[in-house]
Amino acid sequence: MGGLLVGDSLNINQDDGWAFVKSGGTTVPLEHNTVRFVDNFSAGNRGSASAEYFLDQGYAVIFMYRTKSLEPFSRHFTGQQLLDMLELHEEGMSTTITVKPDSVDVLAPILDKYKNAQETNRMLYITFTSVVDYMWLLRAACECLAAFERNALLYLAAAVSDFYVPQDEMPTHKIQSGHGAPTISLQLVPKMLAPLVSLWVPLAYVVSFKLETDENLLIAKSRESLNKYKHKLVIANILQTRKNRVVFVTQNKTYDVLLSKEQAHKGQEIEEQIVADVVDRHQEFIREGEMQQLQQQQQ
């Protein structure tokens, strides 16, 4: 990913809002010729939904996602749902495919948004599988985004492995069960958030996510992350309630974002509220930067 690739691939200019959305989980291969691997829990629901809402807010989106995890737009149709919406019509030698009348209202608005994103060239897809792929692509993307300074928003929703097997400690071929239970030594994955915030995109608005299973740890861990890495926002959630509650944690404020049962029944998603709030914060961040520049020019 060269320095001009992102700008050349998307139809936006230097002053537009950019959302770099990471989604899905990373794998940790246990062999060079990978048969077995350790995987992180993430289907990509939050990232793929959020990418759609960033587009709705007028942002250009770079969507970096785990191969075969959920993607914007197609995420709405799992299994055979899309095929069940279609009908075949055979007339002589010709065959046509149509959408069933009762499915048009479901499919049409999603297709319209997808086509708009494609035709206006405001969506770029990048895939990863392993944690090593992820780290290299993250670094390359940040090199491209650094030029956009405060207009760049990094929304780090991917579930990144905390441990990995170094290349020089990994067997070449499949681990054989006939040799008995293997002893696998996992090493800590280097924390990418520190150099990302301080060196790679120091002027960008960076949002990280914190997933816990213990409510008592949620806020403390989020504050710890903010204090350690000095980024702008942690969106914290508990595994069991992540679809209807998140907690926004900043340096001086903590508050819940909730999806009610009534909203969920109407088909609304909590990601719409999350993205709207994040965009408001990002736009305020951009305005603060513009004011600082103006004050410096007047001095």
C-alpha positions as CSV (number, residue, x, y, z in Angstrom):
1,M,0.0,0.0,0.0
2,G,1.9,3.0,-1.2
3,G,1.6,6.5,0.0
4,L,-0.7,7.5,-2.8
5,L,-2.8,4.3,-3.1
6,V,-5.5,5.3,-0.6
7,G,-6.0,8.7,-2.1
8,D,-6.0,7.3,-5.6
9,S,-8.4,4.6,-4.7
10,L,-11.0,6.7,-3.0
11,N,-12.8,9.8,-4.5
12,I,-12.1,12.2,-1.6
13,N,-9.9,15.2,-0.9
14,Q,-7.6,16.2,1.9
15,D,-10.4,18.0,3.8
16,D,-12.9,15.1,3.8
17,G,-13.4,12.9,6.8
18,W,-11.7,9.5,6.7
19,A,-12.8,6.5,8.8
20,F,-10.3,3.6,9.0
21,V,-12.5,0.8,10.4
22,K,-10.8,-2.4,11.5
23,S,-13.1,-5.4,11.9
24,G,-13.0,-9.2,12.7
25,G,-10.5,-11.3,14.6
26,T,-6.9,-12.3,13.9
27,T,-5.5,-15.9,13.7
28,V,-2.3,-17.2,15.1
29,P,-0.9,-19.9,12.9
30,L,0.8,-22.8,14.7
31,E,2.6,-24.1,11.6
32,H,4.2,-22.4,8.5
33,N,2.0,-24.6,6.3
34,T,-1.0,-23.7,8.4
35,V,-3.5,-26.4,9.3
36,R,-4.0,-25.5,12.9
37,F,-4.3,-22.0,14.4
38,V,-5.6,-20.1,17.4
39,D,-8.5,-17.8,16.6
40,N,-9.9,-14.7,18.3
41,F,-13.7,-14.4,18.9
42,S,-15.2,-11.9,16.4
43,A,-17.6,-12.3,13.6
44,G,-17.1,-8.6,12.5
45,N,-20.7,-7.4,13.4
46,R,-19.6,-4.2,15.0
47,G,-17.1,-3.2,12.4
48,S,-19.1,-4.0,9.4
49,A,-22.2,-2.2,10.7
50,S,-20.2,0.8,11.8
51,A,-18.6,1.1,8.3
52,E,-22.1,1.6,6.8
53,Y,-23.0,4.3,9.3
54,F,-19.8,6.1,8.7
55,L,-20.7,6.2,5.0
56,D,-24.1,7.6,6.0
57,Q,-22.3,10.4,7.9
58,G,-20.4,11.4,4.7
59,Y,-17.1,9.8,5.5
60,A,-14.9,7.8,3.2
61,V,-14.2,4.4,4.7
62,I,-11.2,2.2,4.6
63,F,-12.6,-1.2,5.8
64,M,-9.8,-3.5,6.9
65,Y,-11.4,-6.8,7.9
66,R,-10.7,-10.5,8.5
67,T,-11.1,-12.6,5.4
68,K,-14.6,-14.3,5.5
69,S,-15.8,-12.1,8.4
70,L,-18.9,-10.0,7.9
71,E,-18.8,-7.1,5.4
72,P,-20.8,-4.0,5.0
73,F,-24.1,-4.5,3.2
74,S,-23.8,-8.2,2.6
75,R,-23.9,-8.7,6.4
76,H,-27.6,-8.3,6.2
77,F,-28.0,-11.6,4.3
78,T,-26.7,-14.7,6.1
79,G,-26.9,-18.2,4.9
80,Q,-29.5,-18.6,2.1
81,Q,-31.4,-15.4,2.9
82,L,-30.4,-13.6,-0.3
83,L,-31.2,-16.6,-2.5
84,D,-34.6,-17.0,-0.8
85,M,-35.4,-13.5,-2.0
86,L,-34.9,-14.3,-5.6
87,E,-37.1,-16.1,-8.2
88,L,-36.1,-17.8,-11.5
89,H,-38.3,-17.2,-14.6
90,E,-37.6,-19.5,-17.6
91,E,-39.1,-18.5,-21.0
92,G,-37.8,-20.7,-23.8
93,M,-34.1,-20.3,-24.1
94,S,-33.9,-17.3,-21.8
95,T,-33.8,-17.1,-18.0
96,T,-34.4,-14.1,-15.9
97,I,-33.9,-13.5,-12.2
98,T,-36.2,-11.2,-10.2
99,V,-36.6,-10.2,-6.6
100,K,-39.7,-11.5,-4.9
101,P,-42.3,-8.7,-4.3
102,D,-42.3,-9.1,-0.6
103,S,-38.4,-8.8,-0.5
104,V,-38.0,-5.6,-2.5
105,D,-38.5,-3.3,0.5
106,V,-35.8,-5.2,2.4
107,L,-33.3,-5.5,-0.4
108,A,-33.7,-2.2,-2.2
109,P,-32.5,0.3,0.5
110,I,-29.4,-1.9,1.2
111,L,-28.6,-2.3,-2.5
112,D,-29.1,1.5,-3.0
113,K,-26.5,2.3,-0.3
114,Y,-24.1,-0.3,-1.6
115,K,-24.3,1.1,-5.2
116,N,-23.9,4.6,-3.9
117,A,-20.7,3.7,-2.0
118,Q,-19.4,2.0,-5.1
119,E,-20.3,4.7,-7.6
120,T,-19.0,7.5,-5.5
121,N,-15.8,5.5,-4.8
122,R,-15.9,6.1,-1.0
123,M,-15.2,2.6,0.2
124,L,-11.9,0.7,0.1
125,Y,-11.7,-3.0,1.3
126,I,-8.5,-4.5,2.7
127,T,-8.3,-8.1,4.1
128,F,-6.1,-9.8,6.6
129,T,-6.1,-13.2,8.2
130,S,-3.2,-13.7,10.6
131,V,-2.0,-11.3,13.3
132,V,1.2,-10.7,11.4
133,D,-0.8,-9.7,8.3
134,Y,-2.8,-7.4,10.5
135,M,0.2,-5.6,12.0
136,W,1.9,-5.0,8.6
137,L,-1.3,-3.7,7.0
138,L,-2.1,-1.5,10.0
139,R,1.4,0.1,9.7
140,A,1.1,0.6,6.0
141,A,-2.4,2.1,6.3
142,C,-1.2,4.5,9.0
143,E,1.6,5.7,6.7
144,C,-1.1,6.7,4.2
145,L,-3.4,8.3,6.7
146,A,-0.8,10.4,8.5
147,A,-1.0,13.0,5.7
148,F,-4.7,13.6,6.6
149,E,-3.9,14.6,10.1
150,R,-7.0,15.5,12.2
151,N,-9.3,14.5,9.4
152,A,-8.4,10.8,9.9
153,L,-10.4,8.8,12.4
154,L,-9.2,5.3,13.4
155,Y,-11.9,3.0,14.7
156,L,-10.0,0.0,16.0
157,A,-12.8,-2.6,16.4
158,A,-10.8,-5.7,15.4
159,A,-10.2,-8.4,17.9
160,V,-6.4,-8.7,17.9
161,S,-4.6,-11.7,19.3
162,D,-2.6,-11.0,22.5
163,F,-0.3,-14.0,21.9
164,Y,1.5,-15.5,18.9
165,V,4.1,-18.0,17.8
166,P,7.3,-16.4,16.5
167,Q,8.2,-17.4,12.9
168,D,11.5,-19.0,14.0
169,E,9.7,-21.2,16.6
170,M,7.0,-22.5,14.3
171,P,7.2,-25.9,12.7
172,T,7.1,-26.0,8.9
173,H,4.6,-28.8,8.5
174,K,1.4,-30.0,10.3
175,I,1.9,-30.9,14.0
176,Q,1.4,-34.6,14.2
177,S,-0.9,-36.0,16.9
178,G,1.1,-39.3,16.8
179,H,4.0,-37.5,18.5
180,G,1.9,-36.8,21.6
181,A,0.5,-33.6,23.0
182,P,2.5,-30.7,21.7
183,T,4.2,-28.0,23.8
184,I,3.5,-24.6,22.3
185,S,5.1,-21.5,23.6
186,L,3.2,-18.3,22.9
187,Q,4.8,-14.9,23.1
188,L,3.1,-11.6,23.7
189,V,2.1,-9.7,20.5
190,P,3.7,-6.2,20.4
191,K,1.2,-3.5,21.4
192,M,0.6,-1.5,18.2
193,L,-1.5,1.2,19.9
194,A,1.5,3.0,21.5
195,P,3.5,3.7,18.3
196,L,0.3,4.2,16.3
197,V,-0.8,7.1,18.6
198,S,2.6,8.7,19.3
199,L,4.5,8.1,16.0
200,W,2.4,6.9,13.0
201,V,-0.7,9.1,13.2
202,P,-0.1,11.5,16.0
203,L,-2.7,14.0,14.8
204,A,-5.5,11.5,14.1
205,Y,-8.5,10.8,16.3
206,V,-8.0,7.3,17.6
207,V,-10.8,5.2,19.1
208,S,-10.0,1.8,20.7
209,F,-12.4,-0.9,22.0
210,K,-12.3,-2.8,25.2
211,L,-14.2,-6.1,25.6
212,E,-14.4,-7.7,29.1
213,T,-16.5,-10.4,30.7
214,D,-16.2,-8.9,34.2
215,E,-18.2,-5.6,34.7
216,N,-15.9,-4.7,37.7
217,L,-12.9,-4.5,35.3
218,L,-14.5,-2.6,32.5
219,I,-14.0,1.1,33.4
220,A,-10.7,0.5,35.2
221,K,-9.2,-1.3,32.2
222,S,-10.4,1.4,29.8
223,R,-9.0,4.2,31.9
224,E,-5.7,2.3,32.1
225,S,-5.6,2.1,28.3
226,L,-6.3,5.8,27.9
227,N,-3.6,6.8,30.4
228,K,-1.1,4.4,28.9
229,Y,-1.6,5.2,25.2
230,K,-2.9,8.8,25.3
231,H,-5.6,8.3,22.6
232,K,-9.0,10.0,22.6
233,L,-11.7,7.4,23.4
234,V,-12.3,3.9,24.6
235,I,-15.6,2.2,23.7
236,A,-16.0,-0.5,26.4
237,N,-18.4,-3.4,26.4
238,I,-19.3,-6.6,28.2
239,L,-19.4,-9.7,26.1
240,Q,-22.9,-10.7,27.1
241,T,-24.5,-7.2,26.6
242,R,-22.4,-5.8,23.7
243,K,-25.3,-5.6,21.3
244,N,-27.4,-3.3,23.4
245,R,-24.9,-1.4,25.7
246,V,-21.5,0.2,25.4
247,V,-19.7,2.6,27.6
248,F,-17.9,5.7,26.2
249,V,-14.7,6.4,28.3
250,T,-12.7,9.6,27.8
251,Q,-10.1,11.2,30.0
252,N,-12.8,13.2,31.9
253,K,-16.1,11.5,31.2
254,T,-17.9,8.1,31.3
255,Y,-21.4,7.4,30.0
256,D,-23.5,4.6,28.6
257,V,-24.9,4.3,25.1
258,L,-27.9,2.0,25.1
259,L,-30.2,0.3,22.6
260,S,-33.7,-0.2,24.0
261,K,-35.8,-3.2,23.3
262,E,-38.2,-1.1,21.4
263,Q,-35.4,0.2,19.2
264,A,-34.1,-3.3,18.6
265,H,-37.6,-4.5,17.7
266,K,-37.7,-1.8,15.0
267,G,-34.5,-3.1,13.5
268,Q,-32.3,-0.3,14.8
269,E,-28.6,-1.1,15.7
270,I,-26.5,0.3,18.5
271,E,-23.7,1.0,16.0
272,E,-25.8,3.8,14.5
273,Q,-25.7,5.6,17.9
274,I,-22.1,4.8,18.5
275,V,-21.0,6.2,15.1
276,A,-23.1,9.3,15.4
277,D,-21.5,10.0,18.8
278,V,-18.0,9.3,17.5
279,V,-18.5,11.5,14.5
280,D,-19.7,14.4,16.7
281,R,-16.5,14.0,18.8
282,H,-14.3,13.8,15.7
283,Q,-15.8,16.9,14.1
284,E,-15.3,18.8,17.4
285,F,-11.7,17.6,17.4
286,I,-11.2,18.9,13.8
287,R,-12.7,22.3,14.8
288,E,-10.4,22.6,17.8
289,G,-7.4,22.0,15.5
290,E,-8.6,24.7,13.1
291,M,-9.0,27.1,15.9
292,Q,-5.4,26.3,17.1
293,Q,-4.1,26.9,13.6
294,L,-5.9,30.2,13.4
295,Q,-4.6,31.4,16.7
296,Q,-1.0,30.4,15.7
297,Q,-1.3,32.4,12.5
298,Q,-2.5,35.5,14.4
299,Q,0.4,35.4,16.8
